[in-house]
């Protein structure tokens, strides 16, 4: 496995527990931007890519499929370094996306 340099995006891989926790932290902000049914309970982070900067950028595909049609969104999330607060911030969202749409940083 090659080491990623500063500023390079990692390959798209299945989410880790750390990425799931980050997605949960910004879930309310995402729900405000994603038009879905009010009773929707589906919010499943699937895959992600990350970029190390002064903190970490994440782009995450999240399944919000309510009707079995594979509707997703792509979220850009920045997590500051612990010395800078360390809180994740939602920086962008693309919706709707399909399950098969490639996950590309935006």
MILO-177098 format. One record per residue (C-alpha): residue in three letters; chain; x, y, z. Coordinates in Angstrom, 3 decimals. Layout:
- ala:A:X:Y:Z
...
This chain:
- unk:A:0.000:0.000:0.000
- unk:A:1.391:3.372:-0.964
- unk:A:1.396:6.253:1.463
- unk:A:-0.787:9.188:0.519
- unk:A:0.826:12.590:0.397
- unk:A:-0.640:15.722:1.888
- unk:A:-3.513:16.935:-0.280
- unk:A:-4.078:13.702:-2.222
- unk:A:-7.489:12.007:-2.021
- unk:A:-7.530:8.409:-0.788
- unk:A:-9.150:5.661:-2.869
- unk:A:-12.889:5.193:-2.288
- unk:A:-13.368:2.500:0.348
- unk:A:-16.112:1.228:2.680
- unk:A:-16.745:3.545:5.619
- unk:A:-14.987:3.046:8.930
- unk:A:-16.470:3.497:12.390
- unk:A:-14.707:6.885:12.580
- unk:A:-16.409:8.063:9.358
- unk:A:-19.802:6.802:10.553
- unk:A:-19.389:8.819:13.775
- unk:A:-18.469:11.937:11.764
- unk:A:-21.572:11.472:9.579
- unk:A:-23.771:11.138:12.663
- unk:A:-22.347:14.393:14.045
- unk:A:-23.417:16.336:10.931
- unk:A:-26.643:14.383:10.288
- unk:A:-28.969:17.185:11.432
- unk:A:-27.342:19.668:9.047
- unk:A:-27.643:17.153:6.225
- unk:A:-31.308:16.447:6.975
- unk:A:-32.040:20.184:6.671
- unk:A:-30.611:20.177:3.131
- unk:A:-31.840:16.808:1.815
- unk:A:-35.456:16.743:0.735
- unk:A:-36.744:13.415:1.957
- unk:A:-39.893:12.152:3.541
- unk:A:-40.335:13.379:7.125
- unk:A:-40.665:9.813:8.417
- unk:A:-37.480:8.657:6.720
- unk:A:-35.271:6.726:9.124
- unk:A:-32.695:5.546:6.609
- unk:A:-29.253:7.178:6.848
- unk:A:-26.525:4.706:5.952
- unk:A:-22.980:5.914:5.160
- unk:A:-21.617:3.521:2.536
- unk:A:-18.253:4.557:1.082
- unk:A:-15.868:7.475:1.476
- unk:A:-12.651:9.099:0.396
- unk:A:-10.503:11.416:2.502
- unk:A:-7.895:14.113:1.996
- unk:A:-5.424:15.203:4.649
- unk:A:-5.019:18.960:4.770
- unk:A:-4.812:21.079:7.924
- unk:A:-7.440:18.703:9.261
- unk:A:-9.231:16.158:7.066
- unk:A:-11.709:16.500:4.210
- unk:A:-14.144:13.631:3.673
- unk:A:-16.507:12.937:0.814
- unk:A:-19.088:10.327:1.821
- unk:A:-21.875:8.524:-0.054
- unk:A:-24.896:8.110:2.214
- unk:A:-27.891:5.941:1.327
- unk:A:-31.268:7.539:2.124
- unk:A:-33.253:5.048:0.090
- unk:A:-36.893:5.119:1.119
- unk:A:-38.484:3.216:-1.762
- unk:A:-35.831:0.696:-2.780
- unk:A:-34.560:2.872:-5.632
- unk:A:-31.030:3.523:-4.305
- unk:A:-31.290:7.265:-3.645
- unk:A:-28.157:8.652:-2.020
- unk:A:-26.428:11.934:-1.379
- unk:A:-22.773:12.849:-1.389
- unk:A:-21.563:14.950:1.532
- unk:A:-18.352:16.930:1.865
- unk:A:-17.281:17.171:5.498
- unk:A:-14.254:18.936:6.956
- unk:A:-12.895:17.894:10.334
- unk:A:-10.501:20.323:11.944
- unk:A:-7.496:19.202:13.934
- unk:A:-8.090:18.713:17.676
- unk:A:-6.133:21.900:18.449
- unk:A:-8.520:23.829:16.176
- unk:A:-11.685:22.473:17.774
- unk:A:-11.859:19.122:15.998
- unk:A:-15.552:19.436:15.147
- unk:A:-16.768:18.173:11.764
- unk:A:-18.378:20.777:9.502
- unk:A:-20.656:20.060:6.536
- unk:A:-19.106:21.961:3.613
- unk:A:-21.225:20.693:0.717
- unk:A:-23.885:18.269:-0.388
- unk:A:-24.998:16.782:-3.710
- unk:A:-28.541:15.403:-3.816
- unk:A:-30.060:13.366:-5.290
- unk:A:-27.448:10.835:-6.349
- unk:A:-27.898:7.213:-7.333
- unk:A:-26.202:4.340:-5.578
- unk:A:-24.099:3.788:-8.725
- unk:A:-22.974:7.415:-9.172
- unk:A:-19.196:7.610:-8.670
- unk:A:-18.058:9.316:-5.480
- unk:A:-15.960:12.263:-6.646
- unk:A:-14.751:15.119:-4.414
- unk:A:-16.517:18.375:-5.276
